[in-house]
């Protein structure tokens, strides 16, 4: 019989203490450090994901999503607020070029595929958030009506406890939004998102770091959008991908940099102009 491995008391203590340190972290602040910075500095998050359409029970490959999120955070009480700007391109999976127009499954003529642009706007984060935002409380760019009509929005966000595995801290953050043009009727559009953030435990446990190098996996389910012109079709979209948080634009993936150079050069040149410093 092989001899059992010997675990020294100090080794057991070290392993236990790091797990305990992670368990004692503030989940919301940890998420902010993974997604942005706690000192108000500007950060960039990139996303690269596949999106499929599920229409009347059939799954259709649709597009590649390549996007950028610029963020600055500030704290107020038990909440964090993120001043954000987002741009998302719906691309041909083979070329990483914007679709421009496409023929939707079952469609009779091509539809224009818009670029998703949102912000700058301030997003509210709590450990567990459940709020309503009504049209008179927010300003919606008219171009956004391609994605959702002016409406009341029921938004829920949840940040789960971080945990340690093999030297990496993992943290799950969820989002669930429903859009109600008419409060007497079911929501016209919904969006449900799951992100699993991960970062090296040594960085996360270093209290002197306002932000940490992080990556995430992304999954989402969303209602069909007005621009798709699929009225009367029973369906939704599903998306899965990966992304990461970086501190400078030159660390973004090459395909995203190319899209920004062609379509949003100011984001590369002066990203701070989209989300200025909090005052």
NORNOR-V829424 format. One line per field, one symbol per residue. burial: + if it has 24 or more other ideal C-beta (glycine too) atoms within 12 Angstrom, else -. A space follows every 50 residues. Layout:
burial = ???
//
This chain:
burial = -----------------+---+--++++++++++++++-+++++++++++ ++++-----+-++++++++++++++----++++++++++++------++- -+-++-----+-+++++++++++++++-+---+----+-+---+-+++-+ +++++++++--+++---+++++++++++++------++++++++++++++ +-+++---++++++++++++++++++++-+----+++++++++++++-+- -++-+++-++--++--++--++-++----
//
